[in-house]
Amino acid sequence: MSTKNPRRAAFDILLRIEKERSFADILIDHELSKELIKGADRGLLTELVYGVLRRQATLDHIVGQFSKQRPEKLELYVRLLLRLGIYQAFFLDRVPVSAAVNETVNLAKELAPRAAGFINAVLRSADRGRDGIRYPDPAEQPAQYLAARYSHPQWLTAQWLEQLGLEDAEALATAMAEPPPFTIRANTLRIGRDQLMERLGRDGISCTPTAWSPDGIRLNHSGAVTRLAAFGEGLFTVQDESSQLAPLFLTPGKGDQVLDACAAPGGKTTQIAQLMANEGDIYACDVNQRKLRLIRETCDRLGIRIVRTFTMDASSPSNAIREVKFDRILVDAPCSGLGVIRRNPEGKWWKQPSDLEQLSVTQFAILENLAEYLKVGGTLLYATCSTSVIENEAVVDRFLVRHPEFEAEDLRPLFPQFAPLCTERGYFRSWPHRDGMDGFFAARLRKVE
Ligand SMILES: C[S@@+](CC[C@H](N)C(=O)[O-])C[C@H]1O[C@@H](n2cnc3c(N)ncnc32)[C@H](O)[C@@H]1O
């Protein structure tokens, strides 16, 4: 049976991401499903694609030191081949440098024959000169330094510096360039966390309990967990620890009427159902009708019966919820995803600072629209997986000014166990480098009159 070179497959995927803005996970899954890449090469393909996307700016910076032409002026094929070669030679212990260079040059002979000599020369001189690579001076040009050294857009490193200062921003930049942890949540409607860990252990999966989430389990590998029998039996779902904390701050109770306004694919919807012991009503809505199927599938798998799904634009009035006053509303808002860029590294290169302002307009419109659907005394939780103040505190502040019937509740006295994860203003904000989970924000707003 024929096989495919994983480096060639990685090149093809990176090319499509550059040209079409396709998502890496979908392209990798598609390639692997063809079963033309075997054994350890399957892991190598994933590592090459994600590694190059995560380290792209650093790889270009290194190329720039050994090429007369600036990396952004190079032909796309040549730039991608050099990124692949430098990534293997500098960041992959499992590939000897000689193999990294030779394999890349062989690929170049096939894909960009006229540039094969140039690629060979750059890779070999980069290897010889690896100890002399220079980066911008962190004291003089901290944003440029973090951007080149840890491979992030410079406007983003500038934002981190403003929020955290150099030392902390450097720790964040380091964490954001690493692969993320792989975390699941036990479906406590069917099994306790300890029991599930025992079961996973018997299946040969090594794991540890999460530090903060009571139902979270961190797996020490990210293999195909959805193929495990325990997944099919609905004993767990995949969800980052930060995302597992948001529903806890909402405190939904048995028998409540709950609106999950931006619900797909349903990670938090199903956790809310768990917290309600599968009793009450959850209206799970999303503007994207196709994604509602994912919520229903997960509910079926986890044995959740109290969720009804609707297509709804949460930023404008809807007939679907016209008659209802809710005890709890979750707004897990559409956002930039700046807190999860290590999971979707391709996305960080597509975002612009102006996106944050635009998103904040939608986020505010969703809050404004949903305010009236909450009962007096009820709680609305506003959450994002963004680290940006523009999408978080600024949206909440603006909402509170316009809606004096709401007040922000300080999470620290209500949840003393999570106080170390809260900001000075009593909002939840997690950071990958400090807390070992994704970057996340949540504000608990109570309707007082
Ligand atoms: C952060 S994701 C939600 C994740 C989900 N809560 C979970 O835990 O699995 C944001 C969702 O908001 C949806 N969305 C975007 N704009 C919306 C709008 N105007 N009204 C309702 N949903 C919207 C997107 O389709 C996306 O599924």
The ligand as an SDF file (V2000), in Angstrom:
LIG
                    3D

 27 29  0  0  0  0  0  0  0  0999 V2000
  -17.0860   31.0960   22.4450 C   0  0  0  0  0  0  0  0  0  0  0  0
  -18.1650   30.2670   21.3850 S   0  0  0  0  0  0  0  0  0  0  0  0
  -19.2340   29.4670   22.5280 C   0  0  0  0  0  0  0  0  0  0  0  0
  -18.6490   28.2240   23.1490 C   0  0  0  0  0  0  0  0  0  0  0  0
  -19.6860   27.4470   23.9400 C   0  0  0  0  0  0  0  0  0  0  0  0
  -20.3530   28.2640   24.9250 N   0  0  0  0  0  0  0  0  0  0  0  0
  -19.0780   26.2410   24.6290 C   0  0  0  0  0  0  0  0  0  0  0  0
  -18.7750   26.3000   25.8150 O   0  0  0  0  0  0  0  0  0  0  0  0
  -18.9170   25.2050   23.9660 O   0  0  0  0  0  0  0  0  0  0  0  0
  -19.1720   31.5670   20.8210 C   0  0  0  0  0  0  0  0  0  0  0  0
  -20.3800   31.1140   20.0250 C   0  0  0  0  0  0  0  0  0  0  0  0
  -21.1660   32.2780   19.7740 O   0  0  0  0  0  0  0  0  0  0  0  0
  -21.8270   32.1090   18.5490 C   0  0  0  0  0  0  0  0  0  0  0  0
  -22.2930   33.4570   18.1220 N   0  0  0  0  0  0  0  0  0  0  0  0
  -21.6220   34.4070   17.4340 C   0  0  0  0  0  0  0  0  0  0  0  0
  -22.3900   35.5020   17.2900 N   0  0  0  0  0  0  0  0  0  0  0  0
  -23.5690   35.2360   17.9030 C   0  0  0  0  0  0  0  0  0  0  0  0
  -24.7770   35.9670   18.0780 C   0  0  0  0  0  0  0  0  0  0  0  0
  -24.9040   37.1920   17.5940 N   0  0  0  0  0  0  0  0  0  0  0  0
  -25.7940   35.3650   18.7360 N   0  0  0  0  0  0  0  0  0  0  0  0
  -25.6670   34.0990   19.2130 C   0  0  0  0  0  0  0  0  0  0  0  0
  -24.5480   33.3680   19.0710 N   0  0  0  0  0  0  0  0  0  0  0  0
  -23.5130   33.9210   18.4380 C   0  0  0  0  0  0  0  0  0  0  0  0
  -20.7900   31.4420   17.6630 C   0  0  0  0  0  0  0  0  0  0  0  0
  -21.4300   30.7380   16.6100 O   0  0  0  0  0  0  0  0  0  0  0  0
  -20.0930   30.5170   18.6680 C   0  0  0  0  0  0  0  0  0  0  0  0
  -20.6440   29.2230   18.5900 O   0  0  0  0  0  0  0  0  0  0  0  0
  1  2  1  0
  2  3  1  0
  2 10  1  0
  3  4  1  0
  4  5  1  0
  5  6  1  0
  5  7  1  0
  7  8  2  0
  7  9  1  0
 10 11  1  0
 11 12  1  0
 11 26  1  0
 12 13  1  0
 13 14  1  0
 13 24  1  0
 14 15  1  0
 14 23  1  0
 15 16  2  0
 16 17  1  0
 17 18  1  0
 17 23  2  0
 18 19  1  0
 18 20  2  0
 20 21  1  0
 21 22  2  0
 22 23  1  0
 24 25  1  0
 24 26  1  0
 26 27  1  0
M  CHG  2   2   1   9  -1
M  END
$$$$
